[in-house]
Amino acid sequence: MTRPLDGTVALVTGASSGIGAACAASLAAQGAAVAIAARRKDRLDALAADIRGEGGIALVLESDITDEQQANDAVERTVTELGRLDTLINNAGLMLLGPIVGAPLSEWQRMVELNVLGLLYCAHAATPHLLRAAEDGPRHVADMVNISSVAGRAARSFNGVYSLTKHGIGAFSESLRQELVNRYVRVSLVEPGATATELATHNRPEVLESLRGQIGQRMEATDIADAISFIVTRPRHVAVNEILIRPTEQER
Ligand SMILES: NC(=O)c1ccc[n+]([C@@H]2O[C@H](COP(=O)([O-])OP(=O)(O)OC[C@H]3O[C@@H](n4cnc5c(N)ncnc54)[C@H](OP(=O)(O)O)[C@@H]3O)[C@@H](O)[C@H]2O)c1
């Protein structure tokens, strides 16, 4: 039985939990060999064991992508050890909420370092390989999927800097998409609404407390993985530029 991603290689950042882990499993089930990057190696090892248990190929990359060298090494090791790079899922991200007034600057720095710079380091290192895959790969098309957020569409009170980073990802993605369309590297944006993952748990206790009453319906990480899989399994002549996906009951 042939599967849509047979013979391809995907790199997923932030694959140790949540959307990234679900996405890596989903891409592997569709035939991709997956390189899985994050800092928590024990989590990555467990995911790799699951993927291999299903007959898939997984490469564990213990990597902090806020470090330019480590981000570059993650991409280069993927190509060296798995042979190529057809699909990059720029998923790693951090959401630290709260009022702008009096916010710890360190929280803003951490979000910019990961959500913006980490993504840029990976995109920069991966693009030459994606271009090569689009030229000579099994599908003659390659994909970069950047994970933004509903917060990348509209800013709201208490998500100012997170929203800034996600708006930036949207702008970068659209610019790169236009640059690469004729070379068959598709650049896509996924903008999830509330999804049950570890994302919110990194907030300060007082922020967590203020969020407690606001938790409504949430999607599962696999729902977002489905959207990502849909994007990267389209035929060569179809580019899904953007998916905005919310829980049915989420208003904005
Ligand atoms: N959950 C939601 O409601 C939601 C909504 C909209 C958008 N998103 C976006 O979805 C993406 C995935 O988030 P999630 O919800 O799945 O949250 P999550 O479970 O907290 O996953 C975040 C991932 O990023 C990784 N990461 C953090 N710092 C890193 C670093 N310096 N280097 C490499 N990896 C790092 C984490 O792994 P380690 O800690 O092991 O490094 C983890 O695997 C994010 O971009 C987030 O903004 C989520």
The ligand as an SDF file (V2000), in Angstrom:
LIG
                    3D

 48 52  0  0  0  0  0  0  0  0999 V2000
   -2.4790   24.9810   22.3960 N   0  0  0  0  0  0  0  0  0  0  0  0
   -3.1110   26.0210   21.8520 C   0  0  0  0  0  0  0  0  0  0  0  0
   -4.2230   26.4070   22.2660 O   0  0  0  0  0  0  0  0  0  0  0  0
   -2.4970   26.7340   20.6850 C   0  0  0  0  0  0  0  0  0  0  0  0
   -3.2750   27.6820   20.0100 C   0  0  0  0  0  0  0  0  0  0  0  0
   -2.7120   28.3910   18.9560 C   0  0  0  0  0  0  0  0  0  0  0  0
   -1.4070   28.1550   18.5820 C   0  0  0  0  0  0  0  0  0  0  0  0
   -0.6560   27.2290   19.2450 N   0  0  0  0  0  0  0  0  0  0  0  0
    0.7430   27.0450   18.8280 C   0  0  0  0  0  0  0  0  0  0  0  0
    0.9960   25.6790   18.6230 O   0  0  0  0  0  0  0  0  0  0  0  0
    2.4020   25.4430   18.7730 C   0  0  0  0  0  0  0  0  0  0  0  0
    2.6130   24.1930   19.6290 C   0  0  0  0  0  0  0  0  0  0  0  0
    2.1670   24.4650   20.9360 O   0  0  0  0  0  0  0  0  0  0  0  0
    1.3730   23.4120   21.8420 P   0  0  0  0  0  0  0  0  0  0  0  0
    0.0410   23.9750   22.0710 O   0  0  0  0  0  0  0  0  0  0  0  0
    1.5130   22.0430   21.2940 O   0  0  0  0  0  0  0  0  0  0  0  0
    2.1600   23.5930   23.2230 O   0  0  0  0  0  0  0  0  0  0  0  0
    3.2080   22.6690   24.0140 P   0  0  0  0  0  0  0  0  0  0  0  0
    2.5950   21.3510   24.3420 O   0  0  0  0  0  0  0  0  0  0  0  0
    3.6800   23.5300   25.1430 O   0  0  0  0  0  0  0  0  0  0  0  0
    4.3800   22.4340   22.9760 O   0  0  0  0  0  0  0  0  0  0  0  0
    5.4070   23.3780   22.7600 C   0  0  0  0  0  0  0  0  0  0  0  0
    6.5870   22.6420   22.1820 C   0  0  0  0  0  0  0  0  0  0  0  0
    7.6520   23.6080   21.9380 O   0  0  0  0  0  0  0  0  0  0  0  0
    8.8450   23.0340   22.4170 C   0  0  0  0  0  0  0  0  0  0  0  0
    9.8380   24.0320   22.7720 N   0  0  0  0  0  0  0  0  0  0  0  0
    9.7450   24.9760   23.7420 C   0  0  0  0  0  0  0  0  0  0  0  0
   10.8790   25.6710   23.8040 N   0  0  0  0  0  0  0  0  0  0  0  0
   11.7120   25.1440   22.8580 C   0  0  0  0  0  0  0  0  0  0  0  0
   13.0410   25.4310   22.4560 C   0  0  0  0  0  0  0  0  0  0  0  0
   13.7490   26.4290   23.0170 N   0  0  0  0  0  0  0  0  0  0  0  0
   13.6040   24.6850   21.4780 N   0  0  0  0  0  0  0  0  0  0  0  0
   12.8990   23.6870   20.9120 C   0  0  0  0  0  0  0  0  0  0  0  0
   11.6330   23.3700   21.2360 N   0  0  0  0  0  0  0  0  0  0  0  0
   11.0630   24.1070   22.2110 C   0  0  0  0  0  0  0  0  0  0  0  0
    8.4360   22.2220   23.6240 C   0  0  0  0  0  0  0  0  0  0  0  0
    9.3980   21.2020   23.8780 O   0  0  0  0  0  0  0  0  0  0  0  0
   10.5490   21.2490   25.0200 P   0  0  0  0  0  0  0  0  0  0  0  0
    9.9880   21.9570   26.2010 O   0  0  0  0  0  0  0  0  0  0  0  0
   10.8220   19.7930   25.2420 O   0  0  0  0  0  0  0  0  0  0  0  0
   11.6990   21.9500   24.3680 O   0  0  0  0  0  0  0  0  0  0  0  0
    7.1610   21.5990   23.1190 C   0  0  0  0  0  0  0  0  0  0  0  0
    7.4340   20.4320   22.3970 O   0  0  0  0  0  0  0  0  0  0  0  0
    2.9810   26.7230   19.3560 C   0  0  0  0  0  0  0  0  0  0  0  0
    3.6200   27.4580   18.3390 O   0  0  0  0  0  0  0  0  0  0  0  0
    1.7620   27.4730   19.8580 C   0  0  0  0  0  0  0  0  0  0  0  0
    1.9470   28.8620   19.8770 O   0  0  0  0  0  0  0  0  0  0  0  0
   -1.1730   26.5150   20.2720 C   0  0  0  0  0  0  0  0  0  0  0  0
  1  2  1  0
  2  3  2  0
  2  4  1  0
  4  5  1  0
  4 48  2  0
  5  6  2  0
  6  7  1  0
  7  8  2  0
  8  9  1  0
  8 48  1  0
  9 10  1  0
  9 46  1  0
 10 11  1  0
 11 12  1  0
 11 44  1  0
 12 13  1  0
 13 14  1  0
 14 15  2  0
 14 16  1  0
 14 17  1  0
 17 18  1  0
 18 19  2  0
 18 20  1  0
 18 21  1  0
 21 22  1  0
 22 23  1  0
 23 24  1  0
 23 42  1  0
 24 25  1  0
 25 26  1  0
 25 36  1  0
 26 27  1  0
 26 35  1  0
 27 28  2  0
 28 29  1  0
 29 30  1  0
 29 35  2  0
 30 31  1  0
 30 32  2  0
 32 33  1  0
 33 34  2  0
 34 35  1  0
 36 37  1  0
 36 42  1  0
 37 38  1  0
 38 39  2  0
 38 40  1  0
 38 41  1  0
 42 43  1  0
 44 45  1  0
 44 46  1  0
 46 47  1  0
M  CHG  2   8   1  16  -1
M  END
$$$$
